[in-house]
Amino acid sequence: MIAFVFFVSLILLAAVEYLSRRTDLRKITVEFSIDSTLTEPDEKVTLRFTVRNESRWPILYAGLMILLDQELRVCEEGEWMRRHMPSGGSGSRIQYHFYLMPGKSYSDKFRITCGKRGAYPVGHYYVSRGDFLGLNPVTDGAYTGLRLVCTAKRCEIPEMDTRGGMLGENPIRRFILEDPCILRGYREYTGQEPMKQISWTQTAKTGELTVRQNDFIIDRNVAVLVNLETAPAAALERSLEILRSVCEELETQRVRYSLYSNGDVFSMKEGLGRQRVLYIERRIGLSRPTYFYGFSRLVDRYVFRPRENSSCIVITPCLSDDVKASLPRLARCVGREPLLLCGGDEQP
């Protein structure tokens, strides 16, 4: 009787071991997603994954190991870290162990952050399937297919005077819908202004009805010239931080601006909009930075396309001889001194 039970148990064990090897790794799919592919230094984004068993057989043991890029860090609590991140090794290595029934899936998420500007692949993963006795584990790996772009951080910039000049011979141009780009300030509501002129945001701040005061003889547009010529790395990084801060400030003021660059930040026509800022921030994150020609040639490109009475902002990592020689010509073209922002230690 004992021999019979032992024989039957042996047969059942062999059957379970055989069935546990039937699942092909091609039947195990892994999907990754991320909240946003654009981030900034030390901003937390959530990485999600789903492992799905698409075979007809259960997986009694499954493992997933995720290897993140060395510039990415996991931001989770201590208990989670002890459970899924074994000590030792380089970079961030996250491990999961679970089982999957046929047609079922396992999902989880964790937060990651990036410490400095650049573009980083999220990493790659290894998925493994073990048999019942642990005699024949099978492992396969691939890249997550995700890339995280970290733009430059914000920095302090001086107050910008972005007002242009008169709008030609017909300075007063009224429209049915008021142009927010020609806002001069706010004043107390007198009862004579139309209701659409009331600024409810300012009213909430002051506690009194406040109306917008537009200036119909002032045109506001800015040309931002970005010089990325060879300079110390810290000065170039600072210049990219200034570029991001300037663009966001112009968006806040609702000032239309164009972008001219002699490097891999590239150029953009005049405009406004959140998507525009996101595109510029992505270009900042992808920048090496690399330049293609000198600042004098960049000024030549702008001189042939100036907009009358526009303001000009020059962002440069250093005050090289080429920059110093080109600034007077740029000032004559614009009709005023450009605002010079330097990423290095030199003072304009």
Stockholm file with secondary structure:
# STOCKHOLM 1.0

chainA/1-348         MIAFVFFVSLILLAAVEYLSRRTDLRKITVEFSIDSTLTEPDEKVTLRFTVRNESRWPILYAGLMILLDQELRVCEEGEWMRRHMPSGGSGSRIQYHFYLMPGKSYSDKFRITCGKRGAYPVGHYYVSRGDFLGLNPVTDGAYTGLRLVCTAKRCEIPEMDTRGGMLGENPIRRFILEDPCILRGYREYTGQEPMKQISWTQTAKTGELTVRQNDFIIDRNVAVLVNLETAPAAALERSLEILRSVCEELETQRVRYSLYSNGDVFSMKEGLGRQRVLYIERRIGLSRPTYFYGFSRLVDRYVFRPRENSSCIVITPCLSDDVKASLPRLARCVGREPLLLCGGDEQP
#=GR chainA/1-348 SS CHHHHHHHHHHHHHHHHHHHTCCCGGGEEEEEEESCSEECTTCCEEEEEEEEECSSSCEEEEEEEEEECTTEEECCCHHHHHHHCCSCSSSEEEEEEEEECTTCEEEEEEEEEESSSEEEECEEEEEEEECSSSSSCEEEEEECCCEEEECCCCCCCCCCCCCCCCCTTCCCCCCSSCCGGGEEEEEECCSCSCGGGBCHHHHHHHSSCEEEEECTTCCCEEEEEECCCSCCHHHHHHHHHHHHHHHHHHHHHTCEEEEEESBTTCCEEEECCHHHHHHHHHHHHHCCCCBSSCHHHHHHHHHTSCCTTCEEEEEESSCCHHHHHHHHHHHHHHTSCCEEEESSSCCC
#=GC SS_cons         CHHHHHHHHHHHHHHHHHHHTCCCGGGEEEEEEESCSEECTTCCEEEEEEEEECSSSCEEEEEEEEEECTTEEECCCHHHHHHHCCSCSSSEEEEEEEEECTTCEEEEEEEEEESSSEEEECEEEEEEEECSSSSSCEEEEEECCCEEEECCCCCCCCCCCCCCCCCTTCCCCCCSSCCGGGEEEEEECCSCSCGGGBCHHHHHHHSSCEEEEECTTCCCEEEEEECCCSCCHHHHHHHHHHHHHHHHHHHHHTCEEEEEESBTTCCEEEECCHHHHHHHHHHHHHCCCCBSSCHHHHHHHHHTSCCTTCEEEEEESSCCHHHHHHHHHHHHHHTSCCEEEESSSCCC
//
